[in-house]
């Protein structure tokens, strides 16, 4: 188990390498996690720190993971612990070991009470979760004796997005796609938002009959998704609905996707992400909207009983 100082010495370039990002000699990259195409982020490999000139944020590799993955400090540390990185010494630039970070042991129907409690805390019913998710048991590749479990959502490459009350991980960064044979596609940032969308009644989020569902799992995957859509890999899509987050990265990516799809003659019939603030202050994603809606419905029901 590494301490925090050891984790902070994990090279930022190694973490970015897992995302398919190569840090050039001058150290300037685009803030892809917020949809930026300009090289506004400087990576100082000698000091192993970063600074985003566009937002004024920066810091250690832990701070970068928190920013890119949208997670808290403990989750960022855990993610870096899971990956098989070498720790850089003060005089040596090292790279990540090319080994799997963790190994999938079992893929089961969801049954663990802790996972159902987590889903319930996010407003997701067991029926919806059972239809689209699995219970994944796994261990760290460098610690065979370790045992963990999480909700798993399948990626198109066969990998898994993993979630529970404490972790937010992925076996690899790739999008997920559910092809129902429709010509209309609904795009989400994360699979909890996708499940939340299905939980919402049609009077709130208008469903258009049979729909195909695309979950980016990261805004950084948008370019790959567009290429696959253009090549016909995702079917004959003629219209789309966007359900990305209402934060800066989500809105920037939504505008980017809208432009790219319009260039492919695929109109956006609705941008739900642009309307999320109508559900209340601080609502930034579909799951927030679901929880606000459920809370309001419960309040209305209680008032009726009085």
VEXMI-500465 format. One record per residue (C-alpha): residue in three letters; x, y, z. Coordinates in steps of 0.5 Angstrom, whole numbers, padded with zeros to 4 digits, always signed. Each point is the difference from the previous one (the first is absolute). Layout:
% residues N
alaXYZ
...
% end
This chain:
% residues 306
unk+0000+0000+0000
unk+0003+0007-0002
unk+0000+0006+0004
unk-0003+0006-0003
unk+0007+0003-0001
unk+0002-0006-0004
unk-0007+0001-0004
unk+0002+0007-0002
unk+0006-0002-0003
unk-0003-0004-0005
unk+0001+0003-0007
unk-0005+0004-0003
unk+0002-0002-0007
unk-0001-0007+0002
unk-0007+0001+0003
unk-0002+0004-0007
unk+0003-0005-0004
unk-0005-0005+0003
unk-0005+0005-0003
unk+0004+0000-0007
unk+0003+0007+0001
unk+0007+0001-0001
unk+0003+0006+0003
unk+0005+0003-0005
unk+0007+0003+0001
unk-0003+0007+0002
unk-0005-0003+0005
unk-0006+0003-0003
unk-0007-0004-0001
unk-0007+0002-0001
unk-0005-0001+0006
unk-0004-0005-0004
unk-0004-0002+0007
unk-0003+0007-0001
unk-0001-0001-0008
unk+0006+0005-0001
unk+0004-0001-0007
unk+0005+0006+0002
unk+0007-0002+0004
unk-0002+0004+0006
unk+0002-0005+0005
unk+0008+0000+0002
unk+0003-0007+0002
unk+0007+0002+0004
unk+0003-0007+0000
unk+0006+0002+0004
unk-0005+0002+0006
unk-0005-0005-0002
unk-0006+0005+0000
unk-0005+0003-0004
unk-0003+0007-0001
unk-0007+0001-0004
unk+0001+0008-0003
unk-0008-0001-0002
unk-0002-0001+0007
unk+0005+0002+0005
unk+0001-0007+0003
unk+0006-0004+0000
unk+0004-0005+0005
unk+0002-0007+0001
unk-0002-0006-0004
unk-0005-0001+0006
unk-0003+0007-0002
unk+0000-0002-0007
unk-0004-0007+0001
unk-0005+0004+0004
unk-0001+0005-0006
unk+0000-0005-0006
unk-0004-0006+0004
unk-0005+0005+0004
unk+0001-0003+0006
unk+0003+0001+0007
unk+0007+0000+0003
unk-0001-0007+0003
unk-0003-0003-0006
unk+0006+0003-0004
unk+0005-0003+0004
unk-0004-0007+0000
unk+0000+0001-0008
unk+0008+0001+0000
unk+0001-0006+0005
unk-0004-0004-0005
unk+0005+0001-0006
unk+0006-0003+0000
unk+0005+0006+0000
unk+0007+0001+0002
unk+0002+0005+0004
unk+0004+0005-0002
unk+0007+0002+0004
unk+0002+0007+0000
unk+0005-0001-0006
unk-0003-0006-0004
unk-0006+0001-0005
unk-0004-0006+0000
unk-0006-0003-0004
unk-0006-0004+0002
unk+0001-0008+0000
unk-0004-0003-0005
unk-0004-0005+0004
unk-0007+0000+0002
unk-0002+0004+0006
unk-0005-0005+0002
unk-0003-0007-0002
unk-0008-0001-0001
unk-0001-0007+0004
unk-0008+0000+0000
unk-0006+0003-0004
unk-0006-0001+0004
unk-0007+0002+0000
unk-0001+0005+0005
unk-0001-0002+0007
unk+0004+0003+0005
unk-0004+0004+0005
unk+0006+0006+0000
unk-0001+0001-0007
unk-0008+0000+0000
unk+0001+0005+0005
unk+0005+0004-0004
unk-0005+0000-0006
unk-0006+0002+0005
unk+0004+0006+0002
unk+0001+0002-0007
unk-0008-0001-0001
unk+0001-0006-0005
unk-0005-0006+0001
unk+0003-0007+0000
unk-0004-0002-0006
unk+0003+0005-0005
unk+0007-0001+0003
unk-0001-0008-0001
unk-0001+0001-0007
unk+0006+0004-0002
unk+0005-0001+0006
unk+0004-0006+0003
unk+0003-0001+0007
unk+0008+0000-0002
unk+0005-0004+0005
unk+0007+0002-0001
unk+0007+0000+0003
unk+0006+0005-0001
unk+0005-0003-0005
unk+0006+0001+0005
unk-0004-0003+0006
unk-0003-0006-0002
unk-0003-0001+0007
unk-0004+0007+0000
unk-0008-0001-0002
unk-0004+0005-0002
unk-0007+0001-0003
unk-0004+0005-0004
unk-0006+0002-0004
unk+0003-0002-0007
unk-0003+0004-0007
unk+0003-0003-0006
unk+0004+0003-0005
unk+0000-0001-0008
unk+0007-0003+0001
unk-0002-0005+0005
unk+0003+0004+0006
unk-0004+0003+0006
unk-0002+0006+0003
unk+0000-0001+0007
unk-0004+0003+0006
unk-0001+0000+0007
unk-0001+0005+0006
unk+0007+0000+0000
unk+0004-0001-0007
unk-0001+0003-0007
unk+0004-0004-0004
unk+0001-0003-0007
unk+0004-0006-0003
unk+0001+0004-0006
unk-0002+0007-0003
unk-0006-0002-0005
unk-0007+0002-0001
unk-0006-0005+0000
unk-0005-0001-0005
unk-0007-0003+0001
unk-0003-0001-0007
unk-0007-0001+0000
unk-0001+0001-0008
unk-0002+0007+0000
unk+0002+0006-0004
unk+0000+0004+0006
unk+0005+0001+0005
unk+0000+0002+0007
unk+0007+0002+0003
unk+0003+0000+0007
unk+0006+0002+0004
unk-0001-0006+0005
unk-0004-0006+0001
unk-0003+0002+0006
unk-0003+0006-0004
unk-0002-0005-0005
unk-0004-0004+0005
unk-0003+0006+0003
unk-0002+0002-0007
unk-0004-0006+0000
unk-0003+0001+0007
unk-0003+0006-0002
unk-0007+0000-0002
unk-0001+0002-0008
unk-0004+0007+0002
unk+0007+0002+0003
unk+0005-0003-0005
unk-0004-0001-0006
unk+0002-0007-0003
unk-0001-0001-0008
unk-0002-0007+0000
unk+0006-0005-0001
unk+0007+0004+0001
unk+0007-0002+0000
unk+0004+0002+0006
unk+0007+0002+0000
unk+0004+0001+0006
unk+0007+0004-0001
unk+0002-0002+0007
unk+0005+0006-0001
unk-0001+0006-0004
unk+0007-0001-0002
unk-0003-0006-0005
unk-0004+0005-0004
unk+0005+0000-0006
unk+0000-0008+0000
unk-0008+0000+0000
unk+0000+0005-0005
unk+0004-0004-0005
unk-0003-0007+0001
unk-0007+0004-0001
unk+0003+0003-0006
unk+0002-0007-0003
unk-0006-0003+0002
unk+0002-0005+0005
unk-0006+0003+0005
unk-0005-0001-0006
unk-0004+0004-0004
unk-0001+0006+0005
unk-0005+0006-0003
unk-0001+0004+0007
unk+0002+0001+0007
unk-0001+0002+0007
unk+0006+0003+0004
unk-0001-0002+0008
unk+0007+0003+0002
unk+0002+0003+0006
unk-0002+0008+0001
unk+0007+0001+0003
unk+0006+0004-0005
unk+0003-0007-0002
unk-0007-0003-0002
unk-0003+0006-0003
unk+0006+0001-0004
unk+0000-0007-0003
unk-0007+0001-0001
unk+0001+0005-0005
unk+0006-0003-0003
unk-0004-0007-0001
unk-0006+0005-0003
unk+0004+0003-0005
unk+0003-0007-0002
unk-0006-0003-0001
unk-0003+0006-0004
unk+0006-0001-0004
unk-0003-0007-0001
unk-0007+0002-0002
unk-0002-0003+0007
unk-0004+0006+0004
unk-0001+0000+0007
unk-0007+0000+0002
unk+0001+0002+0007
unk+0006+0002+0005
unk-0003-0003+0007
unk+0007+0003+0003
unk-0002+0007-0002
unk-0006-0001+0004
unk+0002-0003+0007
unk+0001+0006+0004
unk-0008+0000-0001
unk+0000-0005+0005
unk+0003+0004+0006
unk+0006+0004+0002
unk+0007-0005-0001
unk-0003-0005-0004
unk+0005-0002-0005
unk-0001-0006-0003
unk-0006-0005-0001
unk+0001-0004+0006
unk-0001+0007+0004
unk-0006+0001-0004
unk-0003-0007+0002
unk+0001+0001+0007
unk-0003+0007+0000
unk-0006-0003-0003
unk-0001-0006+0004
unk+0001+0005+0006
unk-0006+0005-0002
unk-0004-0006-0002
unk+0001-0003+0007
unk-0002+0007+0003
unk-0006+0001-0004
unk-0002-0007+0002
unk+0001+0002+0007
unk-0004+0006+0000
unk-0006-0004-0003
unk+0000-0004+0006
unk-0001+0005+0005
% end
